[in-house]
Amino acid sequence: MNLHCTWRDIMREASLRLAAAGIEGAARDVRLLLAHALGVEPVEMIMRETDAVDAAGLAAFEALIKRRESGEPVSRIRGWREFHGLRFAITPDVLDPRPETELLVDEGIKRLPEGGRIIDLGAGSGCILLSVLAERGDASGVGVDLSPQAVEVARANSDALGLVARAQIIVRSFGGEQGEWFDLALSNPPYITRTEVETLAPDVRNHDPAMALSPGDDALAAYRVILAAMPTWLKPGGWIGFEVGAGQAGDVRRLMSEAGLDGIEVFDDLAGIPRAVFGRRRGN
Ligand SMILES: C[S@@+](CC[C@H](N)C(=O)[O-])C[C@H]1O[C@@H](n2cnc3c(N)ncnc32)[C@H](O)[C@@H]1O
């Protein structure tokens, strides 16, 4: 890349490089990474495109493009991801929040009673719990994760979003007792078998933590352990909502029915894939 041109020329060259490396949406990624390198918002890039290139900006941008060329996702390079309209910091210790998980948040909010208590089982970055609490100022809740590093990330996000007073985030298993009664439980648990992980795209396989992706050889193991303990912490009449992998909705619906839940409903994501399953504990 050379200094005697505008950012628009540099962006064109970088897009060709990323496209040649097999990266879809190369032009969009280039815009986001250049904005990151220059410390401006992506929308501001329109004004900056015809500026002359400066050496420091170019060096910073080149370093980011090299990382993207090698397959690192933009969110990992920037260190944050927008989810449900909020910015979540991410580190290598947490799953990069996926847009389809917003469905769980939206359906969960509809089922949370006024002043209700929510638990997020396998909180990761905290994106599910914190998005619900950001929208529902009357509610409070708990996020649990077995990874102490993930809990640190979720706490930092809670702090950055001003939710510390209503969000408790703790290192604890999602199987077993949770110490109190909740009105709503949401969980995007690990649901990919160990062998399937090997077949995932490199940007997932090489960058999301193994513990966030896979529960081992049984893809449904996490759903089973969560549902086994559920009667000890979900209020009668309370709701539980799970994210599921493609093709798992039927099995998870069956497990929920066997666990005594009723009102079970499956929701499709924007790609038309059954992605979230909700059920209600009987009683009032
Ligand atoms: C698929 S990630 C979901 C993270 C976040 N909720 C999201 O949707 O982006 C699953 C999370 O469950 C956590 N986890 C895995 N096994 C667990 C267990 N037995 N108890 C608690 N958390 C667990 C992982 O550390 C990971 O953060």
The ligand as an ORCA input file, in Angstrom:
! r2SCAN-3c Opt
* xyz 0 1
  C     -22.693    -20.591     23.307
  S     -21.899    -19.709     24.610
  C     -23.107    -18.439     24.878
  C     -22.539    -17.158     25.411
  C     -23.534    -15.981     25.402
  N     -24.679    -16.286     26.216
  C     -23.972    -15.663     23.972
  O     -25.101    -16.014     23.619
  O     -23.177    -15.075     23.223
  C     -22.111    -20.804     25.976
  C     -21.501    -20.342     27.286
  O     -21.740    -21.371     28.260
  C     -20.609    -21.484     29.104
  N     -20.622    -22.832     29.684
  C     -20.273    -24.012     29.138
  N     -20.498    -25.032     29.995
  C     -21.024    -24.480     31.126
  C     -21.492    -24.994     32.351
  N     -21.474    -26.306     32.627
  N     -21.992    -24.131     33.269
  C     -22.018    -22.799     33.019
  N     -21.597    -22.245     31.862
  C     -21.105    -23.071     30.921
  C     -19.429    -21.196     28.199
  O     -18.301    -20.789     28.945
  C     -20.008    -20.113     27.291
  O     -19.729    -18.831     27.813
*
